[in-house]
């Protein structure tokens, strides 16, 4: 999760530091913020599916079924791929800007960036909490580990962006 957060922060920071005029940079920053929010929603959906599966397991006294949560990881992966596309098609093509413009953009977007980041951290913490609850039962550990693997795979596009710097 830390890699995901660092990746999104890095991309956002890079978008602030690059570009030619206020308009393209603002659009790029707004796009990254939107993808951060979308990733938060995707992570929240996975957590909700885990929570639903746990409730169903308790209610019906059956084995844990995390198939819906595993399916939900594909949306997170898609969000990461869309962010990669934004970086390639928009952010990489921006020309450098001066320090005054950087400060102006930072001022304009600071609150939105912080809110999106806070939301992302909150959703990831909730997901980790749900996964922890699910793994308490020894019978669920293998299925939880499979889901964790799918989540790591879904976070792959974000990690790739982080490595590209």
N, C-alpha and C positions, 0 to 999 in steps of 0.2 A: 504494500500500500504506500509505503514511503516513497518508493520509486515512482509510482503513479503520481503522487502529489508533487514530487520534485520535477517530474517530466512536465506536468501541466504548468507549474510555476516557471520553469525554464523557457518553455515555449512562449508563455505570456511575456516574460522578461525580454526575450529576444525580439518579440514583435514590437515592444516599446522601443527598443534600441535601434531597430531598423526602419527603413521606409523613407519616402520622399516628401510627402505633405501630410497634413493633419488628417485628411479624409481617408486615405488608404490605411494608415496606421490605426485609426479609430475603428475602421471596419475589421481589420485583422484582430485587434484586441477584443472587440465585441464578439467576434466569431469564437475566439479561444474561450472567453468567459461562458459563452453559450454551450460550448462542448464540455466545459467543466461542470456546468449545471446538468447537462444531459448525462454525463458520467455519474453524477450524484444520484440522479433518478434511476439509472441502470443498476447501480449498487443497491439502492433502496429497494428496487424490485426483487433483486436476488435475496436480500435479507427478508423481505416479506414472504417470499416463497418458502424459505427455510422455516420461518415462524409458522406459516400455515401447515407445512409438513409435520412439524413438531406437534402442533395442536391435534392434527389428524391422527398422528401416531398415539398420542395419549388417549384420545377419545375412542378410537377403534381398537386400540391395543394390537396394532399390526406393526410390521417393520417400517422403518423410515423410508419414504419415497421422495427423493430429492430430484427427480427427473425434471420437474417444472423449474427448479432453481438452476439446474444445469442448462436447460434451454434458455433461461434468462441471461446466461453469460454471453450468449451470442450477440445480444444487443450491446453489451459493453464493448465487445470486440469490434463491432461495427462502428461504434462511436470513436474508438481509437483509430480505426482506419480512416474515418472521415476527417479526424484531426490531422492525420498524416497528409491527406489530400489537401487540406487547407494550407498546411505548411509548404508543401511543394508548389501549389498553384498560386498562392498569394503571398505568404510571409517571405519566402525565399526571393521573391521578385521585388521586394521593397528596397528603396534606396535609403542610405543613412540620413539621419536627421540631426539637427543641432541640439545642443544641451538644453536650450530654452524650451524647445518643442518636446523633448523627453520629459522635462519637469511638468509641462502643461498636461501631457498625456497621463503621466503618473498621478497628478492631482485629480484629473477628470475621472480616472478609472479605479483609483485606489479603493474606494468603498465597495464597488462592485466586485473587484478582484477578491478583497477580503471576505465578502459575503459568500461568494462562490467557493472559495477555499474552505471556509468554515463549514459550509454545507457538505462539502465533499468529505471532510474529516469526520463530521458527525455521522454521515451515512456509512462510512467505512467502519467506524467504531461500532455502530449498530450491527452491521454484518458480522464483525468479529465476535460480538456478544452472542448473536444467534448461532454462529458456528460452534462457539464454546459450549453453549447449552446443548446443542445436538450431540457433541462429542462426549458429553458426560456419560452417556449410555455406551458401554463397550460394544454393543451390537451395531451402533451407528458409526463408529470411528472410521471404518473402511469407506463408507459412503460419503462421510464428511471429507475425508482425504481426497476422494475422487472429485468432489465439488471444489475443494481448494485448488486442485490441479487445473480444473477448468477455469477457475477465476484467474490463476496465474497466466494461463494461455490467453485469456481474454485481455489481460493487462499487457500482453506482449507488444502491441502496436505503440502503447504509451512508452514502454521501456525502450523500444527502438528509437523513438524520438528523443528520449533522454540521452541515449548514447551518441546520437548525431550532434547534440549540443546545439 
